[in-house]
Amino acid sequence: MPELAARIRTEREALIALLETLTPEQWQTPSLCEAWRVIDVAAHVAWAPPLGLREAIPLLARAGFDSNRMTAATALEWSGRGTSAILEQLRANAEADAKPILVPRLAALDDAVVHQLDIRVPLGATRVIPAGAVAQAADFAARLRWPLSQAIKGSTQRRIAGLQIVAEPSGWTYGEGDLVRGDDVTILLMLHGRPFDHTRLSGAGVATLLRRR
């Protein structure tokens, strides 16, 4: 647990450091999350962890008890609070080691890793993700089951069944079968149902993987 907490904090602080450098135009850049700008992703990462059950239930009811609809709506609503408030809340989350309700502890690291990519990739703001964080986030996505899998466009297990996935340079591997090899970022994006550049993948299993997208 201390190691996981340290990784969560490292990833959260890396995101904060990036966001602190952004121009107003960059905050408005479309992210990898459909219909969300950079500011919307950042707002979601800021206020989802401290959201309590008492506050969440009315929001969920307003969204027809559809968790994806609630997530989409709250991000757009919360982004209206502005960049200064977003950064202040992100710093508070890192300090308090905040975790979203009703999800495993590892979800906080996964969110910090993948939502950072949702922002970094469109901005061209590259960063080497520590191998341990890659491995834990990739494992989390590869093993995710319903209902949490709804957030990443369905079952990753189905998409990668019968394939061996290898990420580099972290060295993370998963499964057996035809090989799909790619860089850490591309593999993480693929596992999380994000848009990814398939030309950055190699191996006999790529065609099968692409048919399942």
C-alpha positions, 0 to 999 in steps of 0.5 A: 500500500505505501508503494501504491500510494507513492505511485498515485501521488507521483502521477497526480503531481506529474499531471498538476505540473503539466496543467500549471504550464498550459495556456488558456487555449491548451485548456480548451483542447479536445482530449482523448475522452469523447466530447471532453476538453482538457479542462473537462478531464482535469475537472473530473480528475479533480472532483471525482475522488472527493465526491461522497456517496451522499453527494453522488446519489442525487447526481446519479439519479439526475442521470437516470442512474447511468454512471457514464452519463453522470460522469460525463455531465459532472465533468462538464459542470465542474469544469465551469469552476475554472482552472484555478479551482481545478488545480487547487483541488488536484493538489488537495487530492494528492496531499490527502491521497483521495480515492473515488468511492465504490472502486478499488484502491488501484482505480486511483492510480489507473485514473491518474495514469490514463486521464493524464494520457487523455490530456498529454497525447493531444497536447504532444506533451510526452512523458515516460511513465514509470514501469511500475505505474504502467504495469499496475494500470495495465493489469487493472484495465486488462482484468476489469469486469462489469460494471467498471468496464463500462467506463472503458467501452466494454470488456478489455478481456474480450478485446485481448482474449487469446492474445499476448500483449507486450508493452515496452519499455516497461516490459509488462506482458499479459495473456498467451497467443498471437503477439501484440507488441507496442510502446507503453502509451499505445498499449495503455490507450488500447487497453482503456478503449481510447483512440490509438495509433495502430501503426505503433503496434506489431505482431501476428495478433494486431489484425485480430485486435483491430477487428475487435475494436 
